[in-house]
Amino acid sequence: MPILPSSLTRRGFLLSGAALVFATALPQASFAQAAPTSVMDADEAYAKAKAGEIILIDIRTPPEWAQTGIPEGAIALDMTQQEHFINSIVALRKADMAKPMAMICRTGNRTGQLIKILAAQGFPGLVDVTEGIAGGPRGQGWLPRGLPVYPGNADAIAARLVQVMPEG
């Protein structure tokens, strides 16, 4: 059994595993080289999600969603539920290859790591909402800006997924 470097955290391990699965899940032509990425602040993410110009994904966990709610217009996909997360991201990307996929977490740390890994594998159309829900060194954040959220409970999350997930 290979020994993992001590610097590889559980989160890093999950992110690396997700990137490998992504690399095999989409058509190979889209993985010829590292994909470009971009960043946006919470105000821009809200405006673009509201206008249907981006797919906004909240990658935090259920306890975090319950505590703060989920950004209005976002899809809640727990990145620690690797198989469901990966299948959902791939399905969303396949359904609309042209629409940017923006990801948000609490402070921008997880999205920054995830987007770097996915972009290195050539996953297309990634945007980092760098300041996250709570804000931090990269910006004020979704909640401190007073942007709307919807309840982070199981019923609201399930209803949103039914609205946005491609069938099949």
JORAHU-V248832 format. One record per backbone hydrogen bond with DSSP energy under -0.5 kcal/mol. NH is the residue of the N-H (numbers start at 1). CO is the residue of the C=O. E is the energy in kcal/mol with one decimal. If there is no record, write none. Layout:
nh = <NH:NH>
co = <CO:CO>
e = <E:E>
This chain:
nh = <4:8:9:13:14:15:16:17:18:19:20:21:22:23:24:24:25:25:26:30:31:32:35:38:40:45:46:47:48:49:50:51:52:53:54:55:56:56:57:57:58:59:59:64:65:66:67:68:69:70:72:74:75:77:77:79:79:81:82:85:86:87:88:89:90:91:92:93:94:95:96:100:101:102:102:103:104:112:113:114:115:116:117:118:119:120:121:122:123:126:127:128:129:129:130:130:132:133:134:135:135:136:139:142:143:144:145:146:147:150:157:158:159:160:161:162:163:164:165>
co = <2:5:7:9:10:11:12:13:14:15:16:17:18:19:20:21:21:22:22:27:28:29:119:126:128:41:42:43:44:45:46:47:49:48:48:100:54:73:55:102:75:57:104:61:61:62:63:64:65:150:148:71:56:58:75:59:77:78:80:81:82:83:84:85:86:87:88:89:90:91:92:53:125:55:100:127:57:108:109:110:111:112:113:114:115:116:117:119:118:36:101:38:103:127:40:128:129:105:106:106:131:139:136:132:133:133:141:143:142:70:153:154:155:156:157:158:159:160:161>
e = <-0.5:-2.0:-0.9:-2.7:-2.7:-2.7:-2.5:-2.5:-2.5:-2.2:-1.9:-2.0:-2.7:-2.2:-0.9:-0.8:-1.2:-0.6:-1.4:-1.7:-2.0:-0.9:-2.2:-1.5:-2.1:-2.3:-2.7:-2.3:-2.7:-2.6:-2.7:-1.7:-1.1:-2.9:-0.9:-2.7:-0.7:-0.6:-0.5:-2.9:-2.9:-0.8:-2.3:-0.6:-2.3:-2.7:-1.6:-2.1:-2.9:-2.8:-2.5:-2.6:-2.5:-2.3:-0.8:-1.7:-0.6:-1.6:-1.4:-3.0:-2.9:-2.6:-2.4:-2.6:-2.6:-2.2:-2.5:-2.4:-2.8:-2.0:-1.3:-0.6:-3.8:-2.4:-0.7:-2.5:-2.7:-1.7:-2.0:-2.9:-2.9:-1.8:-2.1:-2.7:-2.8:-2.1:-1.1:-1.6:-2.6:-0.7:-2.2:-2.7:-2.5:-0.6:-0.7:-1.6:-1.5:-2.2:-2.7:-0.9:-1.2:-2.8:-1.6:-2.1:-2.5:-0.5:-1.3:-2.0:-2.0:-2.8:-2.3:-2.5:-2.4:-2.0:-2.3:-2.1:-1.5:-1.6:-2.7>
